[in-house]
């Protein structure tokens, strides 16, 4: 847990610090406003509630939304092929940088899930990954589309499966 927190803190960018600082000042603003409006209890309680919502929810929602906007990208699964003589799957895809920033690095991950004809089971299977494989792509420029190839091995599952691709870029 300690290593995950230190990796997260090392990966923060300037915009993250600005976001966290502004959320803290928004919290203080609502607290001060609640103190000034202490004669009107209903409004003061509303401001206190708003301040605690801002301090507890604001950083999480702001971080996710800001990173979706700043590091906008599209991943596309181009092909998947199960190899005949080796227990492996070759996954080919593409990553397109749609943001106004150059990406220093992108962690591309392919997840393999079970599938079923039952829609409820498919939904449940989407949370449990059979196996996954990741790769790091360095230096994706803005507007650039790069293709990648992942080899998922060993893969011995014989029934139907589904592959999904996701990327996390900085």
C-alpha positions in Angstrom: 0.0 0.0 0.0 2.8 2.3 0.9 4.5 1.8 -2.5 1.2 2.4 -4.4 0.8 5.8 -2.6 4.4 6.8 -3.3 4.0 5.9 -7.0 0.7 7.9 -7.1 2.4 10.9 -5.5 5.4 10.7 -7.9 3.0 10.7 -10.8 1.3 13.9 -9.9 1.6 16.8 -12.3 1.3 20.6 -11.7 -2.4 20.6 -12.6 -3.0 18.1 -9.9 -1.5 20.3 -7.3 -3.5 23.3 -8.5 -6.7 21.2 -8.4 -6.0 20.0 -4.8 -5.1 23.5 -3.6 -8.2 25.0 -5.2 -10.4 22.3 -3.6 -8.8 23.1 -0.2 -9.5 26.8 -0.6 -13.1 26.1 -1.7 -13.5 24.1 1.5 -12.1 27.0 3.6 -14.4 29.4 1.7 -17.5 27.4 2.5 -16.5 27.0 6.2 -15.9 30.8 6.5 -19.2 31.4 4.8 -20.9 29.1 7.2 -19.4 30.9 10.1 -20.5 34.2 8.8 -24.0 32.9 8.3 -24.3 31.2 11.7 -27.4 33.2 12.5 -29.2 31.5 9.6 -28.9 27.9 10.7 -30.3 26.3 7.6 -28.0 28.1 5.3 -25.0 27.6 7.6 -25.7 23.8 7.8 -26.0 23.8 4.0 -22.6 25.6 3.6 -21.0 23.2 6.1 -22.4 20.2 4.2 -21.2 21.7 0.9 -17.7 22.2 2.3 -17.4 18.6 3.4 -18.7 17.4 0.1 -16.1 19.6 -1.6 -13.2 18.3 0.5 -14.1 14.6 0.3 -15.6 14.2 -3.2 -13.9 17.1 -5.1 -10.3 15.7 -5.3 -11.4 12.3 -6.6 -13.9 13.6 -9.2 -11.7 16.5 -10.2 -8.7 14.2 -10.7 -10.6 11.8 -12.9 -12.3 14.4 -15.0 -9.2 16.5 -15.4 -7.1 13.5 -16.5 -9.9 12.5 -18.9 -9.7 15.9 -20.5 -6.0 16.5 -20.4 -4.9 13.0 -21.6 -7.8 12.2 -24.0 -7.0 9.2 -26.1 -8.7 6.4 -28.0 -7.7 2.7 -28.0 -8.9 0.4 -30.7 -8.7 -3.4 -30.9 -7.6 -4.1 -34.5 -7.3 -7.9 -34.3 -6.9 -10.8 -32.0 -5.6 -14.2 -33.0 -5.1 -17.4 -31.0 -1.9 -19.2 -32.0 -2.3 -22.8 -32.9 0.9 -24.4 -31.6 1.6 -22.1 -28.7 -0.8 -21.3 -25.8 -0.9 -17.6 -26.6 -3.0 -14.9 -28.1 -1.7 -12.1 -30.3 -3.6 -8.8 -29.8 -3.1 -5.9 -32.2 -4.5 -2.5 -31.5 -4.0 1.2 -32.0 -3.7 4.2 -29.6 -4.5 7.7 -30.8 -3.6 10.8 -28.9 -6.5 13.1 -29.1 -5.3 15.7 -26.5 -3.4 18.9 -27.0 -0.4 17.5 -25.0 2.3 15.0 -25.9 2.2 11.8 -23.9 5.4 10.9 -22.1 4.2 7.3 -21.6 1.1 5.2 -22.0 0.5 2.0 -20.1 -1.6 -0.2 -22.4 -3.4 -3.2 -20.9 -5.3 -6.0 -22.5 -7.8 -7.9 -20.3 -9.2 -11.3 -21.2 -12.7 -12.2 -19.8 -15.0 -15.2 -20.1 -18.1 -14.8 -22.1 -21.5 -16.4 -21.9 -24.9 -16.2 -23.7 -26.4 -14.9 -20.5 -26.1 -11.1 -20.3 -26.0 -11.1 -16.5 -23.1 -13.5 -16.5 -21.3 -11.4 -19.1 -21.7 -8.4 -16.8 -20.3 -10.3 -13.8 -17.4 -11.8 -15.9 -16.4 -8.3 -17.0 -15.2 -7.7 -13.4 -13.1 -10.9 -13.2 -10.2 -11.0 -15.5 -8.8 -14.4 -16.6 -5.5 -12.9 -17.5 -4.0 -9.5 -18.5 -0.9 -8.2 -20.2 0.5 -4.7 -20.1 3.1 -2.8 -22.1 4.5 0.7 -21.9 4.6 2.9 -25.0 6.9 5.9 -24.7 6.6 9.3 -26.4 3.2 9.5 -28.2 2.9 12.9 -29.8 -0.3 14.9 -30.1 -2.5 13.8 -33.0 -0.3 10.7 -33.5 -1.8 7.2 -33.8 0.5 4.3 -32.9 -0.1 0.6 -33.4 1.0 -2.0 -30.8 1.1 -5.7 -30.5 0.7 -7.6 -27.2 1.3 -11.3 -26.8 -0.8 -12.8 -23.9 0.9 -16.0 -22.8 0.4 -18.6 -21.4 -3.3 -18.7 -22.3 -4.8 -22.2 -21.9 -8.5 -21.3 -21.6 -10.4 -23.2 -24.3 -13.9 -21.7 -24.2 -15.2 -18.4 -25.5 -13.5 -15.3 -24.3 -13.6 -11.5 -24.9 -10.6 -9.1 -25.0 -10.8 -5.5 -23.9 -8.0 -2.9 -24.2 -7.5 0.2 -22.0 -4.7 2.7 -21.7 -3.5 5.1 -19.1 -1.4 8.0 -20.4 0.6 10.7 -18.8 
